[in-house]
Each structure stands twice: as C-alpha cells, then as structure tokens.
Amino acid sequence: RKHTAQMKRDRVFEWAKGFRGRANNCFRVANQQVMGALQNQYADRKIRKREMRSLWIQRINAGAREHGLKYNDLIHGTNLANITLDRKILAELAVTEPVSFRSVVDKAREALLSAHPVPPPPPPAAAAGGAAKRQTCADKSRAREERLAAKRLVDDKP
C-alpha cells in the first residue's frame, strides 16, 4: 500500500476507536460509521447552541416572573434602557446573583413604564362592553321568580 492510503486508513481507524463490531476494525464499515459520526457531530454542535439559548431564556423568564415581569417585557425593557447584557449573562445573574438581577428588572420596568405609560383601567360598565353581566344560575332563577311574581300581580288585578 502507498503511504498516503495507509495514513488515511489509520486516521479512520483512530476515529473509529470504541465503535462496536466491525465498525472499529473493518475499513469499509469503519469509514461509513466515522462519516456518519462526523455528520452527527457537526449537527449536534448547532443543536447544542440552540438548546443552551432555550435554557437561558427559561431561566431568565423564571427570574423575571419572580419579580412580576414577563420575559418579553424584560427583554424589551432592557433594550429601551440600553442595558447590553446578553441572554447568557442575564441567565447567570438570575441564577447566581438575584440582587443584581432584581436591579436589572427594576431598570427594565422603569424604561418600559416611561416608554409605554399604562392607561387607567376602564370603568366597570365600559369593561363589559355595554353588554349585560353574565348571569349565574342563581341570578337566572331569581329573575324568573320575579317575573312570575309580577305576572301573578297583573293577573290578580280586577
């Protein structure tokens, strides 16, 4: 065998160390297994980044909700307040430094309130949209009794 071919085979067998069956000593099988493993390795590096970002978001959301703010409001507030902490650092603060995280949440809340002031709540009649209040079973039976009593009074008049 030529020197380069042998080096290629040796490299494949080196990568195939620990594989089961013929995948660690038969070149054809080992080469296929190594190529598949390298493809999975490449894809899993991308997936690891995706999963870590998801974990950071979950931790930030949990910390923000402890202080009465939703995740998206916290991120929007930090952007408005020009706080340039990324999600990795915010998640670490939420887990290890709750006092520091609390100050970030407070600054984000202040920035949110200054940018988007909260309107006063509508009066109760307007909140229902002018429609009648939803009746419970007790309300319906009480109204029915009142209608029947009024009908009896009308019928009893001469």
C-alpha positions in Angstrom: 0.0 0.0 0.0 1.0 3.5 -0.6 1.9 5.7 2.3 -1.0 8.2 2.0 -3.6 5.5 1.7 -2.3 3.8 4.8 -2.3 7.1 6.7 -5.9 7.6 5.6 -6.9 4.2 6.9 -5.0 4.7 10.1 -6.8 8.1 10.6 -10.2 6.4 10.1 -9.4 3.6 12.5 -8.2 6.2 15.0 -11.5 8.0 14.9 -13.4 4.6 15.0 -11.8 3.6 18.2 -14.5 2.4 20.6 -17.1 1.6 17.9 -18.7 -1.8 18.2 -18.5 -4.8 16.0 -16.7 -4.5 12.6 -17.0 -0.7 12.8 -13.7 -0.4 14.5 -11.5 -2.9 12.5 -13.0 -3.3 9.0 -12.2 -0.2 6.9 -15.4 -0.1 4.8 -17.7 -0.3 7.8 -15.5 1.9 9.9 -15.3 4.6 7.2 -19.2 4.7 6.9 -19.6 4.8 10.7 -17.0 7.6 11.0 -18.6 9.7 8.2 -22.0 9.3 9.9 -20.5 10.2 13.3 -18.8 13.3 11.9 -22.1 14.5 10.3 -23.9 14.0 13.6 -21.1 15.8 15.4 -21.5 18.8 13.2 -25.3 18.9 13.5 -25.1 18.4 17.3 -22.8 21.4 17.7 -25.5 23.6 16.2 -28.2 21.9 18.3 -26.2 22.5 21.5 -26.2 26.2 20.8 -29.9 26.2 20.2 -30.6 24.2 23.4 -28.4 26.5 25.5 -30.2 29.6 24.3 -33.5 27.9 25.1 -32.3 27.1 28.6 -31.1 30.7 29.2 -34.5 32.0 28.1 -36.3 29.7 30.5 -34.0 30.8 33.4 -34.5 34.5 32.6 -38.3 34.0 32.3 -38.4 32.3 35.7 -36.4 35.0 37.3 -38.4 37.8 35.7 -41.7 36.3 36.7 -40.5 36.2 40.3 -40.3 40.0 40.1 -43.7 40.4 38.3 -42.4 40.8 34.7 -42.7 38.6 31.7 -39.7 37.5 29.6 -40.6 39.6 26.6 -41.3 42.7 28.7 -37.9 42.3 30.4 -36.0 42.0 27.1 -37.9 44.9 25.6 -37.3 47.0 28.8 -33.6 46.2 28.8 -33.4 47.3 25.1 -35.2 50.5 26.0 -32.9 51.1 29.0 -29.8 50.5 26.8 -28.7 47.5 29.0 -26.5 45.5 26.8 -26.4 42.2 28.7 -26.9 39.1 26.6 -29.2 36.2 27.5 -26.3 34.1 28.8 -25.3 36.8 31.3 -28.9 37.6 32.2 -29.5 33.9 32.9 -26.4 33.6 35.0 -27.4 36.7 37.0 -30.9 35.2 37.5 -29.4 32.0 39.0 -26.4 33.2 40.9 -26.9 37.0 41.6 -30.6 37.6 42.4 -30.0 41.1 43.9 -28.2 42.2 40.7 -30.9 40.6 38.6 -33.5 42.5 40.6 -31.9 45.8 39.8 -31.8 44.9 36.1 -35.5 44.0 36.2 -36.3 47.3 38.0 -34.4 49.4 35.4 -36.2 47.5 32.6 -39.6 48.1 34.3 -38.8 51.8 34.7 -37.8 52.1 31.0 -41.0 50.2 30.0 -43.2 52.5 32.0 -41.6 55.6 30.7 -41.8 54.4 27.1 -45.3 52.9 27.3 -47.3 54.5 30.1 -50.1 52.3 31.4 -53.6 53.8 30.7 -56.0 53.9 33.6 -58.4 50.9 33.8 -61.8 51.5 32.1 -64.9 51.9 34.3 -66.8 48.7 35.1 -69.7 49.4 32.6 -67.3 50.0 29.8 -65.2 47.0 30.7 -68.2 44.8 30.0 -68.6 46.4 26.6 -72.1 47.7 27.5 -73.4 44.2 27.4 -75.4 42.7 30.3 -73.5 41.0 33.1 -73.2 37.3 32.6 -75.9 35.7 34.7 -75.3 32.8 37.1 -77.9 30.1 37.7 -78.9 31.8 40.9 -79.4 35.1 39.1 -81.5 33.4 36.4 -83.7 31.6 38.9 -84.2 34.9 40.9 -85.1 36.8 37.8 -87.6 34.1 36.8 -89.2 34.2 40.3 -89.5 38.0 40.0 -91.2 37.7 36.5 -93.6 35.1 37.8 -94.5 37.2 40.9 -95.1 40.2 38.6 -97.3 38.2 36.3 -99.3 37.0 39.3 -99.8 40.5 40.5 -101.0 41.6 37.0 -103.4 38.6 36.8 -104.8 39.2 40.2 -105.8 42.8 39.4 -109.5 43.2 38.5 
